[in-house]
Structures are given as structure tokens and as C-alpha cells.
Amino acid sequence: MLAKLRQEKGFTLIELIIIIVILGILAAVAIPKYQDISAEARAAAARASLGNVRSGITIFYANQAVKTGFAIWPTQIQLETSGVVMEHTFPPNPYQLLTNAPDSIVTGVTKGTIVGARGGWAYNETTGELWLNTSTAGIVENLW
């Protein structure tokens, strides 16, 4: 007579516990790395947006000098109007909370000063300076 081989299906409790422990260790290592990558992505998006808008402001300034003979910085209205300074809509501030009002531009403020809690951008019409109107401690946006 041939002995029947017994086939077992499923995992033992010990095997399941080992798998859960390994997944927990992997998650504990991966979550801080993900948070670092998210912070770096937000800073890169802020640098890209600032660079694009600052380039648009500078090009507007140069075009005004050539066309009219007077180099002037764009006004807040010109800055917010699509097709005047920026071809499309103004880029979002990556540090602005999603619960706040849509991006806005505040003027008449000192560089580095946060005005209100809406977020958005801060712009000085007399110097053409633009910065984020949100807390970016440690990002050093003024160096961009």
C-alpha cells in the first residue's frame, strides 16, 4: 500500500506573525524616507514656480524698456492677468494649505513678511520682488 501524502494548505500562525513583523519594519523605514522626498519635492516646486514667475517679471520689465523707453515693473493686476506677464494662470504656491482660499497676490509688504493666513504670493511692485506668502522656514527662498 502506498501511503498518502498529507497536503497542508495555508500558513501557520508563526509564519503570519513573521510576515507582519517584516512589513512593520519596512514601513518604519519607508515612511520617514517618503516624508523627506515630499519635502524636497515641495521645495523644488516652489523654486520652479518662483523662477518661472520671476523670469516673466524680468522679461516684462525689459519689454517695457524697449517698447516705451521706460522700464517699469508690472502691477499686481498685470501680474494676475493671463497673457500679460505669464502666458497662463499664476502657478500655485506649494506651501499654501489646501483649506485656504485659492492663490492670491498681496502687495505693499516687506520681503519675508507673511501677510494674513491665505497663503499665495507676496509682490513688491516698486522692485519687482516676488516671494512665497507662507511659512517656508529653513527653505531660504530668498536665495533663489
SETOR-510742 format. One record per residue: chain; x, y, z of N, C-alpha, C in turn; residue number from 1. Coordinates in Angstrom, 1 decimal, m for minus. Layout:
   chain      n_u      n_v      n_w     ca_u     ca_v     ca_w      c_u      c_v      c_w   resi
       A        X        Y        Z        X        Y        Z        X        Y        Z    NUM
...
# end
This chain:
   chain      n_u      n_v      n_w     ca_u     ca_v     ca_w      c_u      c_v      c_w   resi
       A      0.8     m1.2      0.0      0.0      0.0      0.0      0.9      1.2      0.0      1
       A      0.3      2.2     m0.8      1.0      3.5     m0.8      0.5      4.4      0.3      2
       A      1.4      5.0      0.9      0.9      6.0      2.0      0.5      7.3      1.3      3
       A     m0.6      7.8      1.7     m1.0      9.0      1.2     m0.2     10.2      1.8      4
       A      0.2     11.1      0.9      0.9     12.3      1.5     m0.1     13.3      1.9      5
       A      0.1     13.8      3.0     m0.8     14.8      3.6     m0.4     16.2      3.1      6
       A     m1.4     16.9      2.5     m1.1     18.2      2.0     m1.8     19.2      2.9      7
       A     m1.0     20.2      3.3     m1.5     21.2      4.2     m1.6     22.5      3.4      8
       A     m2.7     23.2      3.7     m2.9     24.5      3.0     m2.9     25.6      4.0      9
       A     m2.4     26.8      3.5     m2.4     27.9      4.4     m1.0     28.1      5.1     10
       A     m1.0     29.1      6.0      0.2     29.5      6.7     m0.1     29.2      8.2     11
       A      1.0     29.0      8.9      0.9     28.8     10.3      0.9     30.2     11.0     12
       A      0.5     30.2     12.2      0.4     31.5     12.9      1.8     32.1     13.0     13
       A      2.8     31.3     13.2      4.2     31.9     13.4      4.6     32.5     12.0     14
       A      4.3     31.9     10.9      4.7     32.5      9.6      4.0     33.8      9.4     15
       A      2.7     33.9      9.7      2.0     35.1      9.6      2.5     36.3     10.5     16
       A      2.9     35.9     11.7      3.5     36.9     12.6      4.8     37.4     12.1     17
       A      5.6     36.5     11.5      6.9     36.9     11.0      6.7     37.9      9.8     18
       A      5.8     37.6      8.9      5.5     38.4      7.8      5.0     39.8      8.3     19
       A      4.1     39.9      9.2      3.6     41.1      9.8      4.8     42.0     10.4     20
       A      5.7     41.3     11.1      6.8     42.0     11.7      7.7     42.6     10.6     21
       A      8.0     41.8      9.6      8.8     42.3      8.5      8.2     43.5      7.8     22
       A      6.9     43.4      7.5      6.2     44.5      6.9      6.2     45.8      7.8     23
       A      6.1     45.6      9.1      6.2     46.7     10.0      7.5     47.4     10.0     24
       A      8.6     46.6      9.9      9.9     47.1      9.9     10.1     47.9      8.6     25
       A      9.7     47.3      7.5      9.8     48.0      6.2      9.0     49.3      6.2     26
       A      7.8     49.3      6.7      7.0     50.6      6.8      7.7     51.6      7.7     27
       A      8.3     51.2      8.8      9.0     52.1      9.7     10.2     52.8      9.0     28
       A     10.8     52.1      8.1     12.0     52.6      7.4     11.5     53.5      6.2     29
       A     10.4     53.1      5.5     10.0     53.8      4.3      9.3     55.1      4.6     30
       A      8.5     55.2      5.6      7.7     56.4      5.9      8.6     57.6      6.1     31
       A      9.6     57.6      6.9     10.5     58.8      7.0     11.1     59.2      5.7     32
       A     11.5     58.2      4.9     12.1     58.5      3.6     11.1     59.2      2.7     33
       A      9.8     58.7      2.7      8.8     59.3      1.9      8.6     60.8      2.3     34
       A      8.6     61.0      3.6      8.4     62.4      4.1      9.5     63.3      3.6     35
       A     10.8     62.8      3.6     11.9     63.6      3.1     11.7     63.9      1.7     36
       A     11.3     62.9      0.9     11.1     63.1     m0.5     10.0     64.1     m0.8     37
       A      8.9     64.1      0.0      7.8     65.0     m0.1      8.3     66.5      0.1     38
       A      9.1     66.7      1.2      9.6     68.0      1.5     10.5     68.5      0.4     39
       A     11.3     67.6     m0.2     12.2     68.0     m1.3     11.4     68.4     m2.5     40
       A     10.3     67.6     m2.8      9.5     67.9     m4.0      8.8     69.2     m3.8     41
       A      8.3     69.5     m2.6      7.6     70.8     m2.4      8.6     72.0     m2.6     42
       A      9.8     71.8     m2.1     10.8     72.9     m2.2     11.2     73.1     m3.7     43
       A     11.3     72.0     m4.4     11.6     72.0     m5.9     10.5     72.7     m6.6     44
       A      9.3     72.4     m6.3      8.1     73.0     m7.0      8.1     74.5     m6.7     45
       A      8.4     74.9     m5.4      8.5     76.3     m5.1      9.6     77.0     m5.9     46
       A     10.7     76.4     m5.9     11.8     77.0     m6.7     11.5     77.2     m8.2     47
       A     10.8     76.2     m8.7     10.5     76.2    m10.2      9.4     77.3    m10.4     48
       A      8.4     77.4     m9.5      7.4     78.4     m9.7      8.0     79.8     m9.5     49
       A      8.8     80.0     m8.5      9.4     81.3     m8.3     10.3     81.7     m9.5     50
       A     11.1     80.7    m10.0     12.0     81.0    m11.1     11.2     81.4    m12.4     51
       A     10.1     80.7    m12.6      9.3     81.0    m13.8      8.6     82.4    m13.7     52
       A      8.0     82.7    m12.6      7.4     84.0    m12.4      8.4     85.1    m12.4     53
       A      9.5     84.9    m11.7     10.5     86.0    m11.7     11.1     86.2    m13.1     54
       A     11.2     85.2    m13.9     11.7     85.4    m15.3     10.6     86.2    m16.1     55
       A      9.3     85.8    m15.9      8.3     86.5    m16.6      8.3     88.0    m16.2     56
       A      8.5     88.3    m14.9      8.5     89.7    m14.4      9.7     90.4    m15.0     57
       A     10.8     89.8    m15.1     12.0     90.4    m15.7     11.9     90.7    m17.2     58
       A     11.3     89.7    m17.9     11.0     89.9    m19.3     10.0     91.0    m19.5     59
       A      9.0     91.1    m18.7      8.0     92.2    m18.8      8.8     93.6    m18.6     60
       A      9.6     93.6    m17.6     10.4     94.8    m17.3     11.2     95.2    m18.6     61
       A     11.9     94.3    m19.1     12.8     94.6    m20.3     12.0     95.0    m21.5     62
       A     10.9     94.3    m21.7     10.0     94.6    m22.9      9.4     96.1    m22.7     63
       A      9.1     96.4    m21.5      8.6     97.8    m21.3      9.7     98.8    m21.6     64
       A     10.9     98.5    m21.3     12.0     99.4    m21.6     12.2     99.6    m23.1     65
       A     12.1     98.5    m23.8     12.3     98.6    m25.3     11.1     99.2    m25.9     66
       A      9.9     98.9    m25.6      8.7     99.4    m26.2      8.4    100.8    m25.9     67
       A      8.5    101.2    m24.6      8.0    102.6    m24.2      9.2    103.5    m23.8     68
       A     10.4    102.9    m23.7     11.5    103.7    m23.2     11.6    103.9    m21.7     69
       A     10.6    103.3    m21.0     10.6    103.4    m19.5     10.5    102.0    m19.0     70
       A     11.5    101.6    m18.2     11.5    100.2    m17.6     10.6    100.3    m16.4     71
       A      9.5     99.6    m16.4      8.6     99.6    m15.2      8.3     98.1    m14.9     72
       A      8.1     97.9    m13.6      7.7     96.5    m13.2      6.2     96.4    m13.4     73
       A      5.7     95.2    m13.6      4.2     95.0    m13.7      3.5     95.3    m12.4     74
       A      2.3     95.7    m12.6      1.4     96.0    m11.4      0.8     94.6    m11.0     75
       A      0.2     94.6     m9.9     m0.4     93.4     m9.4     m1.5     92.9    m10.4     76
       A     m2.3     93.8    m10.9     m3.3     93.4    m11.9     m2.7     92.8    m13.2     77
       A     m1.6     93.4    m13.7     m0.9     92.9    m14.8     m0.4     91.5    m14.5     78
       A      0.2     91.3    m13.3      0.8     90.1    m12.9     m0.3     89.0    m12.8     79
       A     m1.5     89.3    m12.4     m2.6     88.3    m12.2     m3.3     88.0    m13.5     80
       A     m3.2     88.9    m14.5     m3.9     88.7    m15.8     m3.1     87.8    m16.7     81
       A     m3.8     86.7    m17.1     m3.1     85.7    m18.1     m2.8     86.4    m19.4     82
       A     m1.6     86.1    m19.9     m1.2     86.7    m21.2     m0.4     88.0    m21.1     83
       A     m0.3     88.6    m19.9      0.4     89.8    m19.8      1.8     89.6    m19.3     84
       A      2.0     89.0    m18.2      3.3     88.7    m17.6      3.5     87.2    m17.8     85
       A      2.6     86.4    m17.4      2.6     84.9    m17.5      1.6     84.5    m18.6     86
       A      2.0     83.6    m19.5      1.2     83.1    m20.6     m0.1     82.5    m20.0     87
       A      0.0     81.7    m19.0     m1.2     81.0    m18.4     m1.4     81.5    m17.0     88
       A     m2.3     80.9    m16.3     m2.6     81.3    m14.9     m1.4     81.2    m14.0     89
       A     m1.4     82.0    m13.0     m0.4     82.1    m12.0     m0.2     80.7    m11.3     90
       A      1.1     80.2    m11.2      1.3     78.9    m10.6      0.9     78.9     m9.1     91
       A      0.5     77.8     m8.6      0.1     77.7     m7.2      1.3     77.7     m6.3     92
       A      1.1     78.2     m5.1      2.1     78.2     m4.0      2.1     76.8     m3.4     93
       A      3.2     76.0     m3.5      3.2     74.6     m3.0      3.1     74.6     m1.5     94
       A      3.3     75.6     m0.8      3.3     75.6      0.7      1.9     76.1      1.2     95
       A      1.0     76.5      0.3     m0.3     77.0      0.8     m1.1     75.8      1.2     96
       A     m1.8     76.0      2.3     m2.7     74.9      2.7     m3.9     74.8      1.8     97
       A     m4.3     73.6      1.6     m5.4     73.3      0.6     m6.8     73.9      1.1     98
       A     m6.9     74.1      2.5     m8.1     74.6      3.0     m8.2     76.1      2.9     99
       A     m7.1     76.8      2.5     m7.2     78.2      2.3     m7.8     78.6      1.0    100
       A     m8.0     79.9      0.8     m8.6     80.4     m0.4     m7.6     80.2     m1.6    101
       A     m8.0     80.2     m2.8     m7.1     80.0     m3.9     m5.9     81.0     m3.9    102
       A     m4.9     80.7     m4.6     m3.7     81.6     m4.6     m4.1     83.0     m4.9    103
       A     m3.5     83.9     m4.1     m3.7     85.3     m4.3     m2.3     86.0     m4.2    104
       A     m2.3     87.3     m4.6     m1.0     88.0     m4.6     m1.3     89.2     m3.7    105
       A     m0.5     89.4     m2.7     m0.6     90.6     m1.8      0.6     91.5     m2.2    106
       A      0.3     92.8     m2.1      1.3     93.8     m2.4      1.5     94.7     m1.2    107
       A      2.6     95.6     m1.3      2.8     96.6     m0.3      3.3     96.0      1.0    108
       A      4.1     94.9      0.9      4.6     94.3      2.1      6.1     94.2      2.1    109
       A      6.7     93.9      3.2      8.2     93.8      3.3      8.6     92.4      3.0    110
       A      9.7     92.3      2.3     10.1     90.9      1.9     10.3     90.1      3.1    111
       A      9.8     88.9      3.0      9.9     87.9      4.1      8.8     88.0      5.1    112
       A      7.9     89.0      5.0      6.8     89.1      5.9      5.6     88.4      5.4    113
       A      5.0     87.5      6.3      3.8     86.8      5.9      2.6     87.7      6.2    114
       A      1.7     87.9      5.3      0.6     88.7      5.5     m0.7     87.8      5.5    115
       A     m1.4     87.9      6.6     m2.7     87.1      6.7     m2.4     85.6      6.7    116
       A     m3.4     84.8      6.5     m3.3     83.3      6.6     m3.7     82.7      5.3    117
       A     m3.9     83.5      4.2     m4.4     82.9      3.0     m3.3     82.2      2.2    118
       A     m2.1     82.6      2.4     m1.0     82.0      1.6     m0.8     82.7      0.3    119
       A     m0.6     82.0     m0.8     m0.4     82.7     m2.1      1.0     83.3     m2.2    120
       A      1.1     84.4     m2.8      2.3     85.1     m3.1      2.3     86.5     m2.6    121
       A      3.5     87.1     m2.4      3.7     88.5     m2.0      4.6     89.1     m3.1    122
       A      4.2     90.3     m3.5      4.9     91.0     m4.6      5.1     92.5     m4.2    123
       A      6.3     93.0     m4.5      6.6     94.4     m4.4      6.6     95.0     m5.7    124
       A      5.6     95.8     m6.0      5.5     96.5     m7.4      6.6     97.4     m7.7    125
       A      7.3     98.0     m6.6      8.3     99.0     m6.9      9.7     98.4     m7.2    126
       A      9.9     97.1     m6.8     11.2     96.5     m7.0     11.1     95.2     m7.9    127
       A      9.9     94.7     m8.1      9.7     93.5     m8.9     10.0     92.2     m8.1    128
       A     10.1     92.3     m6.8     10.4     91.2     m6.0      9.2     90.3     m5.7    129
       A      9.3     89.0     m5.8      8.2     88.1     m5.5      8.7     87.0     m4.6    130
       A      7.9     86.7     m3.6      8.2     85.6     m2.7      7.0     84.9     m2.2    131
       A      7.1     83.7     m1.6      6.0     83.0     m1.1      5.4     83.7      0.1    132
       A      4.1     83.8      0.2      3.5     84.4      1.4      3.0     83.3      2.4    133
       A      3.9     82.4      2.6      3.7     81.3      3.5      4.9     81.0      4.3    134
       A      4.8     80.3      5.4      6.0     79.9      6.2      6.8     78.9      5.5    135
       A      8.1     79.3      5.2      9.0     78.4      4.5     10.3     78.3      5.3    136
       A     10.2     78.2      6.6     11.4     78.2      7.4     12.3     77.1      7.0    137
       A     13.6     77.5      6.9     14.6     76.5      6.5     14.8     76.3      5.0    138
       A     13.9     76.9      4.2     13.9     76.7      2.8     14.8     77.8      2.1    139
       A     15.0     78.9      2.8     15.8     80.0      2.3     15.4     80.4      0.9    140
       A     14.2     80.7      0.7     13.7     81.1     m0.7     14.3     82.4     m1.2    141
       A     14.8     83.2     m0.4     15.3     84.5     m0.9     16.6     84.3     m1.6    142
       A     17.2     83.1     m1.5     18.4     82.8     m2.3     18.2     82.3     m3.7    143
       A     16.9     82.1     m4.0     16.6     81.6     m5.3     16.5     82.7     m6.3    144
# end
